[in-house]
Amino acid sequence: MSSDTESPKIAATGGNRSGEPMQAQRSTALKSLDRDLKGIGRLEKAGRDTVPRAAALGICLVFLVLVWAYVQNQSGGLAGGSFIVAAAVIGGYMALNIGANDVANNVGPAVGSRALTMVGALMIAAVFETAGAIIAGGDVVKTVSKGIIDARQIADAGTFVRVMLAALLAAALWINLATYLGAPVSTTHSIVGAVMGAGIVAAGFSVVNWPTMVKIAASWMVSPILGGIIAAIFLAFIKFNILFREDKLAAAKTWVPVLVGLMAGIFSMYLVTKGLKNVWKPNFVYVLAIGAGIFAISYIWVRPQIARRAATLENRRKSVSSLFVLPLICSAALLSFAHGANDVANAVGPLAAIVHTVTAGGIATKVEIPIWVLLVGGIGISAGLFLFGPKLIRTVGEKITKLDPLRAFCVALSAAITVIFASALGLPVSSTHIAIGGVFGVGFFREFHANWLKDALARRAEAKRHPAGTPNVKQIKKAKKAWRKKLVRRRHLIRIVAAWLVTVPLAALLSAAIYITLRSIF
């Protein structure tokens, strides 16, 4: 036994005193080798990181060059065409940043819960983001381009174009910097603050449509809270009607098709009222009838599939959670569609205003949206997602609270409902805060429910100790404190609120500075 323990020492020292220098030499050599290996490892890691990053930047450059070439060709002979070209390139740049920053909130829960692979999530988000931008993005673009400031108070068309150009560039630069620093900012806050800042410098504080700003600011406050409440309600409903039942699978076969049908009905109602309004404007009764019909069709189609799947599963929570993979994928697609419809305004709202003002020869009072403008926004958002989105997708899906398909479904569906509602009203809400609000809503409900159960157990245990007397309140509080869990990382909430408060004034200041620069140049 002793020979086994001593043999390494003998080997290391050469078995005699003269081995001590040899030990020092070997130690120095090993340290040097270790440094060399670490350096090689860092070099290899840098190579792995740099090549994709360089390729991504190259693809972004190609996209912006294509945008420039197309718009230059279309507006080359038009007076003021250079403004349209510059705005189109900056709008594409803005869209790339939105894809890199905002879209992670749409598919992050699905990826974090392992319901979707990263590639699958990227594909779904890209398709539905583009579809939402093209089909249903027009109304929100109108709100961003002419609802924040009163264009009638702008001195002339040239000033108005410079205001919109400064706002677009300021928002794009701020979001790019924030994304690089890993700051969770809202792209909606950025563009609204930028439009306001440049508008104030150009025409004074009276140019801002303060009632609209109050309504938008109220939606910023209400929407994440509403998203969290809806997500918590859905999770509570699923827990009490499925997970807490003795026969969980039987309850799931009853309620999962209902939830999927609800999602499909909401999607169809939104598509009819917003995406098809140019060819057909049904009244509210028809819209409800369409939603009810799609709900029934989806329910009938999904129910046998859920039943067949449930027949192969065990009666436990994990099995029930797996039944939500399909509706989670569908809800992620719905959320991506809603995000494309709502947040394309952040990328191309000022662009649409510039295009209309230049082509009309005066300040626009009504903005018409060319299809190529929506394409720039939709394709740019999708490209930014593919090239830079995976890291933030993992952050949203894994670092706030633990998600499984069941919880992620609640987050995605609640966020989709909230974003669609806001988009239908033409309000540029922050989809970032809505989605994260849903994640926090699920996490805080889990925390509340877990601690409520443990509090009840603490009271029951203390009651057993004092069956004939008064329970010891101090012991109950001590037990509750020892058992209490925190299932939500608070630091993320603090970071989001801080970024929320800072983004609007910083974007406004940056936009004001850019407008002053543009005014002095031309």
Contacts in CASP RR format, 6 or more apart in sequence:
PFRMAT RR
TARGET T0000
AUTHOR 0000-0000-0000
METHOD contacts of the structure
MODEL  1
MSSDTESPKIAATGGNRSGEPMQAQRSTALKSLDRDLKGIGRLEKAGRDT
VPRAAALGICLVFLVLVWAYVQNQSGGLAGGSFIVAAAVIGGYMALNIGA
NDVANNVGPAVGSRALTMVGALMIAAVFETAGAIIAGGDVVKTVSKGIID
ARQIADAGTFVRVMLAALLAAALWINLATYLGAPVSTTHSIVGAVMGAGI
VAAGFSVVNWPTMVKIAASWMVSPILGGIIAAIFLAFIKFNILFREDKLA
AAKTWVPVLVGLMAGIFSMYLVTKGLKNVWKPNFVYVLAIGAGIFAISYI
WVRPQIARRAATLENRRKSVSSLFVLPLICSAALLSFAHGANDVANAVGP
LAAIVHTVTAGGIATKVEIPIWVLLVGGIGISAGLFLFGPKLIRTVGEKI
TKLDPLRAFCVALSAAITVIFASALGLPVSSTHIAIGGVFGVGFFREFHA
NWLKDALARRAEAKRHPAGTPNVKQIKKAKKAWRKKLVRRRHLIRIVAAW
LVTVPLAALLSAAIYITLRSIF
12 23 0 8 1.000
12 26 0 8 1.000
13 19 0 8 1.000
13 20 0 8 1.000
13 22 0 8 1.000
13 23 0 8 1.000
14 22 0 8 1.000
14 23 0 8 1.000
56 387 0 8 1.000
56 388 0 8 1.000
59 383 0 8 1.000
59 387 0 8 1.000
60 96 0 8 1.000
60 383 0 8 1.000
60 384 0 8 1.000
60 387 0 8 1.000
63 92 0 8 1.000
63 96 0 8 1.000
63 379 0 8 1.000
63 380 0 8 1.000
63 383 0 8 1.000
64 89 0 8 1.000
64 92 0 8 1.000
64 93 0 8 1.000
67 88 0 8 1.000
67 89 0 8 1.000
67 92 0 8 1.000
67 376 0 8 1.000
68 85 0 8 1.000
68 88 0 8 1.000
68 89 0 8 1.000
70 372 0 8 1.000
71 84 0 8 1.000
71 85 0 8 1.000
71 88 0 8 1.000
71 89 0 8 1.000
71 372 0 8 1.000
72 85 0 8 1.000
74 372 0 8 1.000
75 81 0 8 1.000
75 84 0 8 1.000
75 85 0 8 1.000
75 358 0 8 1.000
76 85 0 8 1.000
78 84 0 8 1.000
78 358 0 8 1.000
78 359 0 8 1.000
79 358 0 8 1.000
80 358 0 8 1.000
81 358 0 8 1.000
83 161 0 8 1.000
83 165 0 8 1.000
83 354 0 8 1.000
83 358 0 8 1.000
84 354 0 8 1.000
84 355 0 8 1.000
84 358 0 8 1.000
86 165 0 8 1.000
87 161 0 8 1.000
87 164 0 8 1.000
87 165 0 8 1.000
87 168 0 8 1.000
87 350 0 8 1.000
87 351 0 8 1.000
87 354 0 8 1.000
87 355 0 8 1.000
88 351 0 8 1.000
88 373 0 8 1.000
88 376 0 8 1.000
90 165 0 8 1.000
90 168 0 8 1.000
90 169 0 8 1.000
90 172 0 8 1.000
90 351 0 8 1.000
91 168 0 8 1.000
91 172 0 8 1.000
91 347 0 8 1.000
91 348 0 8 1.000
91 350 0 8 1.000
91 351 0 8 1.000
91 376 0 8 1.000
91 377 0 8 1.000
92 347 0 8 1.000
92 348 0 8 1.000
92 376 0 8 1.000
92 377 0 8 1.000
92 380 0 8 1.000
93 172 0 8 1.000
93 176 0 8 1.000
94 168 0 8 1.000
94 171 0 8 1.000
94 172 0 8 1.000
94 175 0 8 1.000
94 187 0 8 1.000
94 191 0 8 1.000
94 346 0 8 1.000
94 347 0 8 1.000
94 348 0 8 1.000
95 344 0 8 1.000
95 347 0 8 1.000
95 348 0 8 1.000
95 376 0 8 1.000
95 377 0 8 1.000
95 378 0 8 1.000
95 379 0 8 1.000
95 380 0 8 1.000
95 381 0 8 1.000
95 383 0 8 1.000
95 384 0 8 1.000
96 380 0 8 1.000
96 381 0 8 1.000
96 383 0 8 1.000
96 384 0 8 1.000
96 387 0 8 1.000
96 388 0 8 1.000
97 172 0 8 1.000
97 175 0 8 1.000
97 176 0 8 1.000
97 179 0 8 1.000
97 187 0 8 1.000
97 384 0 8 1.000
98 175 0 8 1.000
98 187 0 8 1.000
98 343 0 8 1.000
98 346 0 8 1.000
98 347 0 8 1.000
98 380 0 8 1.000
98 381 0 8 1.000
98 384 0 8 1.000
99 129 0 8 1.000
99 380 0 8 1.000
99 381 0 8 1.000
99 382 0 8 1.000
99 383 0 8 1.000
99 384 0 8 1.000
99 385 0 8 1.000
99 388 0 8 1.000
99 389 0 8 1.000
100 179 0 8 1.000
100 384 0 8 1.000
100 385 0 8 1.000
100 387 0 8 1.000
100 388 0 8 1.000
100 389 0 8 1.000
100 392 0 8 1.000
101 175 0 8 1.000
101 178 0 8 1.000
101 179 0 8 1.000
101 185 0 8 1.000
101 187 0 8 1.000
101 392 0 8 1.000
101 432 0 8 1.000
102 186 0 8 1.000
102 187 0 8 1.000
102 339 0 8 1.000
102 343 0 8 1.000
102 381 0 8 1.000
102 431 0 8 1.000
102 432 0 8 1.000
103 125 0 8 1.000
103 129 0 8 1.000
103 336 0 8 1.000
103 339 0 8 1.000
103 381 0 8 1.000
103 384 0 8 1.000
103 385 0 8 1.000
103 389 0 8 1.000
104 385 0 8 1.000
104 389 0 8 1.000
104 392 0 8 1.000
104 393 0 8 1.000
104 395 0 8 1.000
104 396 0 8 1.000
105 339 0 8 1.000
105 396 0 8 1.000
105 415 0 8 1.000
105 431 0 8 1.000
105 432 0 8 1.000
105 434 0 8 1.000
105 435 0 8 1.000
105 436 0 8 1.000
106 125 0 8 1.000
106 129 0 8 1.000
106 332 0 8 1.000
106 335 0 8 1.000
106 336 0 8 1.000
106 339 0 8 1.000
106 412 0 8 1.000
106 415 0 8 1.000
106 431 0 8 1.000
106 435 0 8 1.000
107 116 0 8 1.000
107 121 0 8 1.000
107 122 0 8 1.000
107 124 0 8 1.000
107 125 0 8 1.000
107 332 0 8 1.000
107 335 0 8 1.000
107 336 0 8 1.000
107 393 0 8 1.000
108 121 0 8 1.000
108 393 0 8 1.000
108 394 0 8 1.000
108 396 0 8 1.000
108 397 0 8 1.000
108 408 0 8 1.000
109 328 0 8 1.000
109 332 0 8 1.000
109 396 0 8 1.000
109 397 0 8 1.000
109 403 0 8 1.000
109 407 0 8 1.000
109 408 0 8 1.000
109 411 0 8 1.000
109 412 0 8 1.000
109 435 0 8 1.000
109 439 0 8 1.000
110 116 0 8 1.000
110 121 0 8 1.000
110 328 0 8 1.000
110 329 0 8 1.000
110 332 0 8 1.000
110 408 0 8 1.000
110 412 0 8 1.000
111 117 0 8 1.000
111 118 0 8 1.000
111 121 0 8 1.000
111 393 0 8 1.000
111 394 0 8 1.000
111 397 0 8 1.000
112 393 0 8 1.000
112 394 0 8 1.000
112 397 0 8 1.000
112 398 0 8 1.000
112 403 0 8 1.000
112 408 0 8 1.000
113 328 0 8 1.000
113 397 0 8 1.000
113 403 0 8 1.000
113 404 0 8 1.000
113 405 0 8 1.000
113 407 0 8 1.000
113 408 0 8 1.000
114 404 0 8 1.000
114 405 0 8 1.000
115 324 0 8 1.000
115 325 0 8 1.000
115 328 0 8 1.000
115 329 0 8 1.000
115 405 0 8 1.000
115 408 0 8 1.000
116 124 0 8 1.000
116 328 0 8 1.000
116 329 0 8 1.000
116 332 0 8 1.000
118 390 0 8 1.000
118 393 0 8 1.000
121 332 0 8 1.000
121 393 0 8 1.000
122 385 0 8 1.000
122 386 0 8 1.000
122 389 0 8 1.000
122 390 0 8 1.000
124 329 0 8 1.000
124 332 0 8 1.000
124 333 0 8 1.000
124 336 0 8 1.000
125 332 0 8 1.000
125 336 0 8 1.000
125 382 0 8 1.000
125 385 0 8 1.000
126 382 0 8 1.000
126 385 0 8 1.000
126 386 0 8 1.000
127 333 0 8 1.000
127 336 0 8 1.000
127 382 0 8 1.000
128 333 0 8 1.000
128 334 0 8 1.000
128 336 0 8 1.000
128 337 0 8 1.000
128 340 0 8 1.000
129 336 0 8 1.000
129 337 0 8 1.000
129 339 0 8 1.000
129 340 0 8 1.000
129 378 0 8 1.000
129 381 0 8 1.000
129 382 0 8 1.000
129 385 0 8 1.000
130 340 0 8 1.000
130 375 0 8 1.000
130 378 0 8 1.000
130 379 0 8 1.000
130 381 0 8 1.000
130 382 0 8 1.000
131 337 0 8 1.000
131 340 0 8 1.000
132 336 0 8 1.000
132 337 0 8 1.000
132 338 0 8 1.000
132 339 0 8 1.000
132 340 0 8 1.000
132 341 0 8 1.000
132 344 0 8 1.000
132 378 0 8 1.000
133 340 0 8 1.000
133 341 0 8 1.000
133 344 0 8 1.000
133 374 0 8 1.000
133 375 0 8 1.000
133 377 0 8 1.000
133 378 0 8 1.000
133 381 0 8 1.000
134 371 0 8 1.000
134 374 0 8 1.000
134 375 0 8 1.000
134 378 0 8 1.000
135 271 0 8 1.000
135 274 0 8 1.000
135 275 0 8 1.000
135 337 0 8 1.000
135 341 0 8 1.000
136 270 0 8 1.000
136 271 0 8 1.000
136 274 0 8 1.000
136 275 0 8 1.000
136 337 0 8 1.000
136 340 0 8 1.000
136 341 0 8 1.000
136 423 0 8 1.000
137 274 0 8 1.000
137 340 0 8 1.000
137 341 0 8 1.000
137 342 0 8 1.000
137 344 0 8 1.000
137 345 0 8 1.000
137 369 0 8 1.000
137 374 0 8 1.000
137 423 0 8 1.000
138 341 0 8 1.000
138 344 0 8 1.000
138 345 0 8 1.000
138 369 0 8 1.000
138 374 0 8 1.000
139 274 0 8 1.000
139 423 0 8 1.000
139 426 0 8 1.000
140 341 0 8 1.000
140 342 0 8 1.000
140 344 0 8 1.000
140 345 0 8 1.000
140 423 0 8 1.000
140 426 0 8 1.000
140 427 0 8 1.000
140 428 0 8 1.000
141 344 0 8 1.000
141 345 0 8 1.000
141 348 0 8 1.000
141 349 0 8 1.000
141 352 0 8 1.000
141 367 0 8 1.000
141 369 0 8 1.000
141 373 0 8 1.000
141 374 0 8 1.000
142 352 0 8 1.000
142 366 0 8 1.000
142 367 0 8 1.000
142 369 0 8 1.000
142 426 0 8 1.000
143 212 0 8 1.000
143 345 0 8 1.000
143 426 0 8 1.000
143 427 0 8 1.000
143 428 0 8 1.000
144 191 0 8 1.000
144 192 0 8 1.000
144 195 0 8 1.000
144 345 0 8 1.000
144 346 0 8 1.000
144 349 0 8 1.000
144 350 0 8 1.000
144 428 0 8 1.000
145 164 0 8 1.000
145 345 0 8 1.000
145 349 0 8 1.000
145 350 0 8 1.000
145 352 0 8 1.000
145 353 0 8 1.000
145 356 0 8 1.000
145 364 0 8 1.000
145 367 0 8 1.000
146 353 0 8 1.000
146 364 0 8 1.000
146 365 0 8 1.000
146 366 0 8 1.000
146 367 0 8 1.000
147 209 0 8 1.000
147 212 0 8 1.000
148 192 0 8 1.000
148 195 0 8 1.000
148 196 0 8 1.000
148 208 0 8 1.000
148 209 0 8 1.000
148 212 0 8 1.000
148 213 0 8 1.000
148 216 0 8 1.000
149 163 0 8 1.000
149 195 0 8 1.000
149 196 0 8 1.000
149 199 0 8 1.000
149 203 0 8 1.000
149 207 0 8 1.000
149 208 0 8 1.000
149 209 0 8 1.000
150 206 0 8 1.000
150 207 0 8 1.000
150 208 0 8 1.000
150 209 0 8 1.000
151 160 0 8 1.000
151 363 0 8 1.000
151 364 0 8 1.000
151 365 0 8 1.000
152 363 0 8 1.000
152 365 0 8 1.000
153 203 0 8 1.000
153 206 0 8 1.000
153 207 0 8 1.000
154 160 0 8 1.000
154 163 0 8 1.000
154 199 0 8 1.000
154 202 0 8 1.000
154 203 0 8 1.000
154 207 0 8 1.000
154 363 0 8 1.000
155 202 0 8 1.000
155 203 0 8 1.000
156 362 0 8 1.000
156 363 0 8 1.000
157 357 0 8 1.000
157 358 0 8 1.000
157 361 0 8 1.000
157 362 0 8 1.000
157 363 0 8 1.000
158 357 0 8 1.000
159 202 0 8 1.000
159 203 0 8 1.000
159 519 0 8 1.000
160 202 0 8 1.000
160 353 0 8 1.000
160 357 0 8 1.000
160 362 0 8 1.000
160 363 0 8 1.000
160 364 0 8 1.000
161 354 0 8 1.000
161 357 0 8 1.000
161 358 0 8 1.000
162 198 0 8 1.000
162 202 0 8 1.000
162 515 0 8 1.000
162 518 0 8 1.000
162 519 0 8 1.000
163 195 0 8 1.000
163 198 0 8 1.000
163 199 0 8 1.000
163 202 0 8 1.000
163 515 0 8 1.000
164 195 0 8 1.000
164 198 0 8 1.000
164 350 0 8 1.000
164 351 0 8 1.000
164 353 0 8 1.000
164 354 0 8 1.000
164 357 0 8 1.000
165 350 0 8 1.000
165 354 0 8 1.000
165 518 0 8 1.000
166 194 0 8 1.000
166 198 0 8 1.000
166 511 0 8 1.000
166 512 0 8 1.000
166 514 0 8 1.000
166 515 0 8 1.000
166 518 0 8 1.000
167 191 0 8 1.000
167 193 0 8 1.000
167 194 0 8 1.000
167 195 0 8 1.000
167 197 0 8 1.000
167 198 0 8 1.000
167 199 0 8 1.000
167 350 0 8 1.000
167 511 0 8 1.000
167 515 0 8 1.000
168 191 0 8 1.000
168 194 0 8 1.000
168 350 0 8 1.000
168 351 0 8 1.000
169 511 0 8 1.000
169 514 0 8 1.000
170 190 0 8 1.000
170 194 0 8 1.000
170 198 0 8 1.000
170 507 0 8 1.000
170 510 0 8 1.000
170 511 0 8 1.000
170 513 0 8 1.000
170 514 0 8 1.000
171 187 0 8 1.000
171 190 0 8 1.000
171 191 0 8 1.000
171 193 0 8 1.000
171 194 0 8 1.000
171 346 0 8 1.000
171 507 0 8 1.000
171 511 0 8 1.000
173 510 0 8 1.000
174 185 0 8 1.000
174 190 0 8 1.000
174 194 0 8 1.000
174 503 0 8 1.000
174 506 0 8 1.000
174 507 0 8 1.000
174 510 0 8 1.000
175 185 0 8 1.000
175 187 0 8 1.000
175 190 0 8 1.000
178 184 0 8 1.000
178 185 0 8 1.000
178 499 0 8 1.000
178 503 0 8 1.000
179 388 0 8 1.000
183 495 0 8 1.000
183 499 0 8 1.000
184 432 0 8 1.000
184 436 0 8 1.000
184 492 0 8 1.000
184 495 0 8 1.000
184 496 0 8 1.000
184 499 0 8 1.000
185 432 0 8 1.000
185 499 0 8 1.000
185 502 0 8 1.000
185 503 0 8 1.000
186 220 0 8 1.000
186 430 0 8 1.000
186 432 0 8 1.000
186 433 0 8 1.000
186 499 0 8 1.000
186 500 0 8 1.000
186 503 0 8 1.000
187 343 0 8 1.000
187 346 0 8 1.000
187 430 0 8 1.000
187 432 0 8 1.000
188 220 0 8 1.000
188 343 0 8 1.000
188 346 0 8 1.000
188 428 0 8 1.000
188 429 0 8 1.000
188 430 0 8 1.000
188 431 0 8 1.000
188 432 0 8 1.000
189 220 0 8 1.000
189 430 0 8 1.000
189 500 0 8 1.000
189 503 0 8 1.000
189 504 0 8 1.000
189 507 0 8 1.000
190 346 0 8 1.000
190 503 0 8 1.000
190 504 0 8 1.000
190 507 0 8 1.000
191 345 0 8 1.000
191 346 0 8 1.000
191 349 0 8 1.000
191 350 0 8 1.000
191 428 0 8 1.000
191 507 0 8 1.000
192 213 0 8 1.000
192 216 0 8 1.000
192 428 0 8 1.000
192 504 0 8 1.000
192 507 0 8 1.000
193 503 0 8 1.000
193 504 0 8 1.000
193 505 0 8 1.000
193 507 0 8 1.000
193 508 0 8 1.000
193 511 0 8 1.000
194 507 0 8 1.000
194 508 0 8 1.000
194 510 0 8 1.000
194 511 0 8 1.000
195 350 0 8 1.000
195 511 0 8 1.000
196 208 0 8 1.000
196 213 0 8 1.000
196 504 0 8 1.000
196 508 0 8 1.000
196 511 0 8 1.000
197 507 0 8 1.000
197 508 0 8 1.000
197 509 0 8 1.000
197 511 0 8 1.000
197 512 0 8 1.000
197 515 0 8 1.000
198 511 0 8 1.000
198 512 0 8 1.000
198 514 0 8 1.000
198 515 0 8 1.000
199 207 0 8 1.000
199 208 0 8 1.000
199 515 0 8 1.000
200 207 0 8 1.000
200 208 0 8 1.000
200 508 0 8 1.000
200 512 0 8 1.000
201 512 0 8 1.000
201 515 0 8 1.000
201 516 0 8 1.000
202 515 0 8 1.000
215 427 0 8 1.000
216 427 0 8 1.000
216 428 0 8 1.000
216 429 0 8 1.000
219 422 0 8 1.000
219 427 0 8 1.000
219 429 0 8 1.000
220 429 0 8 1.000
220 430 0 8 1.000
220 433 0 8 1.000
220 500 0 8 1.000
223 418 0 8 1.000
223 422 0 8 1.000
223 429 0 8 1.000
223 430 0 8 1.000
223 433 0 8 1.000
223 434 0 8 1.000
224 430 0 8 1.000
224 433 0 8 1.000
224 434 0 8 1.000
224 436 0 8 1.000
224 437 0 8 1.000
224 438 0 8 1.000
224 440 0 8 1.000
225 437 0 8 1.000
226 418 0 8 1.000
226 434 0 8 1.000
227 414 0 8 1.000
227 415 0 8 1.000
227 417 0 8 1.000
227 418 0 8 1.000
227 434 0 8 1.000
227 437 0 8 1.000
227 438 0 8 1.000
227 441 0 8 1.000
228 414 0 8 1.000
228 437 0 8 1.000
228 438 0 8 1.000
228 440 0 8 1.000
228 441 0 8 1.000
228 442 0 8 1.000
229 441 0 8 1.000
230 413 0 8 1.000
230 414 0 8 1.000
230 417 0 8 1.000
230 418 0 8 1.000
230 438 0 8 1.000
231 410 0 8 1.000
231 411 0 8 1.000
231 413 0 8 1.000
231 414 0 8 1.000
231 415 0 8 1.000
231 437 0 8 1.000
231 438 0 8 1.000
231 439 0 8 1.000
231 441 0 8 1.000
231 442 0 8 1.000
231 445 0 8 1.000
232 410 0 8 1.000
232 438 0 8 1.000
232 441 0 8 1.000
232 442 0 8 1.000
232 444 0 8 1.000
232 445 0 8 1.000
233 414 0 8 1.000
234 259 0 8 1.000
234 409 0 8 1.000
234 410 0 8 1.000
234 413 0 8 1.000
234 414 0 8 1.000
235 406 0 8 1.000
235 407 0 8 1.000
235 410 0 8 1.000
235 442 0 8 1.000
235 445 0 8 1.000
235 446 0 8 1.000
236 445 0 8 1.000
236 449 0 8 1.000
238 255 0 8 1.000
238 259 0 8 1.000
238 406 0 8 1.000
238 410 0 8 1.000
239 449 0 8 1.000
241 251 0 8 1.000
241 255 0 8 1.000
242 248 0 8 1.000
242 251 0 8 1.000
242 252 0 8 1.000
242 255 0 8 1.000
242 256 0 8 1.000
242 320 0 8 1.000
243 317 0 8 1.000
243 320 0 8 1.000
243 406 0 8 1.000
245 251 0 8 1.000
247 315 0 8 1.000
248 315 0 8 1.000
248 316 0 8 1.000
248 317 0 8 1.000
248 319 0 8 1.000
248 320 0 8 1.000
249 310 0 8 1.000
249 313 0 8 1.000
249 315 0 8 1.000
249 319 0 8 1.000
249 320 0 8 1.000
250 310 0 8 1.000
252 306 0 8 1.000
252 310 0 8 1.000
252 320 0 8 1.000
252 323 0 8 1.000
253 303 0 8 1.000
253 306 0 8 1.000
253 307 0 8 1.000
253 310 0 8 1.000
256 302 0 8 1.000
256 306 0 8 1.000
256 323 0 8 1.000
256 324 0 8 1.000
256 327 0 8 1.000
257 298 0 8 1.000
257 299 0 8 1.000
257 302 0 8 1.000
257 303 0 8 1.000
257 306 0 8 1.000
258 299 0 8 1.000
259 327 0 8 1.000
259 409 0 8 1.000
259 413 0 8 1.000
260 298 0 8 1.000
260 299 0 8 1.000
260 302 0 8 1.000
260 326 0 8 1.000
260 327 0 8 1.000
260 330 0 8 1.000
261 294 0 8 1.000
261 295 0 8 1.000
261 298 0 8 1.000
261 299 0 8 1.000
261 302 0 8 1.000
262 295 0 8 1.000
262 413 0 8 1.000
263 298 0 8 1.000
263 327 0 8 1.000
263 330 0 8 1.000
263 331 0 8 1.000
263 334 0 8 1.000
263 413 0 8 1.000
263 416 0 8 1.000
264 294 0 8 1.000
264 295 0 8 1.000
264 297 0 8 1.000
264 298 0 8 1.000
264 330 0 8 1.000
265 291 0 8 1.000
265 292 0 8 1.000
265 293 0 8 1.000
265 294 0 8 1.000
265 295 0 8 1.000
265 298 0 8 1.000
266 291 0 8 1.000
266 334 0 8 1.000
266 416 0 8 1.000
266 417 0 8 1.000
266 420 0 8 1.000
267 294 0 8 1.000
267 334 0 8 1.000
267 337 0 8 1.000
267 416 0 8 1.000
268 290 0 8 1.000
268 291 0 8 1.000
268 293 0 8 1.000
268 294 0 8 1.000
269 287 0 8 1.000
269 288 0 8 1.000
269 290 0 8 1.000
269 291 0 8 1.000
270 338 0 8 1.000
270 420 0 8 1.000
270 423 0 8 1.000
270 424 0 8 1.000
272 280 0 8 1.000
272 282 0 8 1.000
272 286 0 8 1.000
272 287 0 8 1.000
272 290 0 8 1.000
273 282 0 8 1.000
273 287 0 8 1.000
273 424 0 8 1.000
274 341 0 8 1.000
274 423 0 8 1.000
274 424 0 8 1.000
282 290 0 8 1.000
302 326 0 8 1.000
302 327 0 8 1.000
305 326 0 8 1.000
306 323 0 8 1.000
309 322 0 8 1.000
309 323 0 8 1.000
310 319 0 8 1.000
310 323 0 8 1.000
313 319 0 8 1.000
313 320 0 8 1.000
313 322 0 8 1.000
313 323 0 8 1.000
320 406 0 8 1.000
321 404 0 8 1.000
321 405 0 8 1.000
321 406 0 8 1.000
322 405 0 8 1.000
324 405 0 8 1.000
324 406 0 8 1.000
324 408 0 8 1.000
324 409 0 8 1.000
325 405 0 8 1.000
327 409 0 8 1.000
327 413 0 8 1.000
328 405 0 8 1.000
328 408 0 8 1.000
328 409 0 8 1.000
328 412 0 8 1.000
331 409 0 8 1.000
331 412 0 8 1.000
331 413 0 8 1.000
331 416 0 8 1.000
332 412 0 8 1.000
334 412 0 8 1.000
334 413 0 8 1.000
334 416 0 8 1.000
335 412 0 8 1.000
335 415 0 8 1.000
335 416 0 8 1.000
335 419 0 8 1.000
335 435 0 8 1.000
338 416 0 8 1.000
338 419 0 8 1.000
338 420 0 8 1.000
338 423 0 8 1.000
338 431 0 8 1.000
339 419 0 8 1.000
339 431 0 8 1.000
340 378 0 8 1.000
340 381 0 8 1.000
341 420 0 8 1.000
341 423 0 8 1.000
342 419 0 8 1.000
342 422 0 8 1.000
342 423 0 8 1.000
342 428 0 8 1.000
342 429 0 8 1.000
342 431 0 8 1.000
343 381 0 8 1.000
343 431 0 8 1.000
344 374 0 8 1.000
344 377 0 8 1.000
344 378 0 8 1.000
344 381 0 8 1.000
345 428 0 8 1.000
346 428 0 8 1.000
347 376 0 8 1.000
347 377 0 8 1.000
347 378 0 8 1.000
347 380 0 8 1.000
347 381 0 8 1.000
348 373 0 8 1.000
348 374 0 8 1.000
348 376 0 8 1.000
348 377 0 8 1.000
349 367 0 8 1.000
349 373 0 8 1.000
351 373 0 8 1.000
351 376 0 8 1.000
352 367 0 8 1.000
352 368 0 8 1.000
352 369 0 8 1.000
352 370 0 8 1.000
352 373 0 8 1.000
353 364 0 8 1.000
353 367 0 8 1.000
355 370 0 8 1.000
355 373 0 8 1.000
356 364 0 8 1.000
356 366 0 8 1.000
356 367 0 8 1.000
356 368 0 8 1.000
357 363 0 8 1.000
357 364 0 8 1.000
396 435 0 8 1.000
396 436 0 8 1.000
396 439 0 8 1.000
397 403 0 8 1.000
397 408 0 8 1.000
397 439 0 8 1.000
399 489 0 8 1.000
399 492 0 8 1.000
400 436 0 8 1.000
400 439 0 8 1.000
400 440 0 8 1.000
400 443 0 8 1.000
400 488 0 8 1.000
400 489 0 8 1.000
400 492 0 8 1.000
401 407 0 8 1.000
401 439 0 8 1.000
401 440 0 8 1.000
401 442 0 8 1.000
401 443 0 8 1.000
401 446 0 8 1.000
401 487 0 8 1.000
401 488 0 8 1.000
401 489 0 8 1.000
402 487 0 8 1.000
403 411 0 8 1.000
403 439 0 8 1.000
403 442 0 8 1.000
407 442 0 8 1.000
407 443 0 8 1.000
407 446 0 8 1.000
410 438 0 8 1.000
410 442 0 8 1.000
411 435 0 8 1.000
411 438 0 8 1.000
411 439 0 8 1.000
411 442 0 8 1.000
414 438 0 8 1.000
415 431 0 8 1.000
415 434 0 8 1.000
415 435 0 8 1.000
415 437 0 8 1.000
415 438 0 8 1.000
418 429 0 8 1.000
418 434 0 8 1.000
419 429 0 8 1.000
419 431 0 8 1.000
419 434 0 8 1.000
422 429 0 8 1.000
422 434 0 8 1.000
430 500 0 8 1.000
433 496 0 8 1.000
433 500 0 8 1.000
436 492 0 8 1.000
436 496 0 8 1.000
440 488 0 8 1.000
440 493 0 8 1.000
443 487 0 8 1.000
443 488 0 8 1.000
444 487 0 8 1.000
444 488 0 8 1.000
446 487 0 8 1.000
447 485 0 8 1.000
447 486 0 8 1.000
447 487 0 8 1.000
447 488 0 8 1.000
450 485 0 8 1.000
450 487 0 8 1.000
451 480 0 8 1.000
451 483 0 8 1.000
451 484 0 8 1.000
451 485 0 8 1.000
454 480 0 8 1.000
454 483 0 8 1.000
454 484 0 8 1.000
454 485 0 8 1.000
455 480 0 8 1.000
455 483 0 8 1.000
457 483 0 8 1.000
458 476 0 8 1.000
458 479 0 8 1.000
458 480 0 8 1.000
458 483 0 8 1.000
459 471 0 8 1.000
459 476 0 8 1.000
461 479 0 8 1.000
462 471 0 8 1.000
462 472 0 8 1.000
462 475 0 8 1.000
462 476 0 8 1.000
462 479 0 8 1.000
463 471 0 8 1.000
465 471 0 8 1.000
465 472 0 8 1.000
465 475 0 8 1.000
466 472 0 8 1.000
END
